[in-house]
Amino acid sequence: MSISRRSFALSLAAAPAILRGQNDSLRARVKIDTERVIGDIDPKIYGNFIEHLGRCIDGGVFDEKSPLSDANGYRKDVLDAVRKLNVPLLRWPGGNFSSNYRWTDGIGPRDQRPPRLEMAWGTVESNRFGTHEFLNYAAMLGTEPYICCNLGTGSWNEAQQWVEYCNSREDTAMTRLRKQNGRSEPWKVTYWGLGNEMDGPWQMGHRSAEDYGKFALEAAKLMKWTDPSVKLIAAGSSNFGPGSDWTGWNRTVLQFLNQHADYLSLHMYVGNADNDFGDFLASSVELDHRLKTAEGIIDAALSGQPGNRKIYIAWDEWNVWYRARGNSQRGRRILEEHYNLEDALVVATFLNSFVNHAHTVKIANMAQLVNVIAPIFTSDQGLFLQTIYHPLALFANNSRGKALELFVESPKYKCRRFDGVPYLDTSAAYDNGTLVLNVVNRHKDQAIEAEFELEDKQFSGPVAVSEVNGPDIKSENDFGKMPVKVAERSAAADGRKLRVKFAPHSFTMLKTKLTA
Ligand code: AHR
């Protein structure tokens, strides 16, 4: 299903009276109809990701020597902060790391596991955190595990046996091994990745689309024959660089995998290297464009095929990432981005896009959970919540149910990459009489006053307003200080109408009850 969103291209200078308030503040109009449903919001779009990379797992999630950890080595303070993120799906063990991971190294008594040279990030992998540690962690969080197989240096057999080890009830060498390692019942892991970013020359085992398609198909067959209930995620293209063939890769891969893949994995990282606020804040326009293109490619791959197969999008790596990049940073303290307010706003716009594509995006994983391009940042003594933690937590805890298509009339602006970017970026969720509206004001200096009008319902009771903002777009949180945080207040609605003024450079979530 393709949803067309009505919008008006009004430049700020040309905005008519309706878009300017009494104090010349900017104005917008939003119409809400609870029957205009885009699709069911899969909570898995608020997923996350842990990779054996820098201090994400070792020194973040897991730190056996820390007094802050429990008897099994899990950092308790991190666990608490992760729980509040309400993570529904956790991807592991990579990322690029997965393309040289031998899962059998990470099982059995910890002290007997072999350390190995790790080629993705240039370190030594101790293997002390492996399949059991990951699946226990997911269980402690109450999150669904998602394992990404090694289709780089790995074999079909390894992928098949990993599924067997985790999911089979048969009495086999693999399941005996699992029992010997302390786990009698299968875990029943549903989500399995068919490799990571296999189109990138940086990837170990990088292949052409045809070679990957053929290779992944054989792995997929064996994995599904081992456990027909598994859901498989094919590696789509993450390579937008010059000379890359994003659409071609996705098309070819789905020609091979259209009967076996359940999801197409896509990745996107964005940044503000040019220090251009307006352009950076419009990054989700590019995401929307890629989503629409991917939806078309998936439709084409399934058209004329027997049955009613669906392939959804798994946007299983996304975030702001541009400062802590580069090969010179190989080692332990790598990819540690320190986020500011504008990054948090971009994160909120990405989440808006996933909600607005709820009919096709059924998985999304922020990359990553702790320390490495992450919402949670630790030291040996404690942790702090990065700016990007707040929008993610608000969405994951509230924005559930059905995604609604909104009619939005907002002033717009032009930036380096795009024309007609609405200052107000929005999404809406409706769940059993509760309406949630997510609004980013992309304007750097001006508030925007919006009038919301319900088409088919009435507001009932107060509106809870949660605003993520800070003193400045460059404000950062740190140990012991949190200038970027969530401020709570309440607003009053009147019948079918609600007026809210959105502060400059802010993300606001409105939550309220509706009646017929
Ligand atoms: O998340 C960091 C890295 O970014 C992942 O390992 C890789 O998949 C992507 O390129």
Boltz pocket constraint, residues with backbone or C-beta under 6 A from the ligand:
constraints:
  - pocket:
      binder: B
      contacts: [[A, 51], [A, 94], [A, 95], [A, 96], [A, 97], [A, 196], [A, 197], [A, 317], [A, 367], [A, 368]]
      max_distance: 6.0
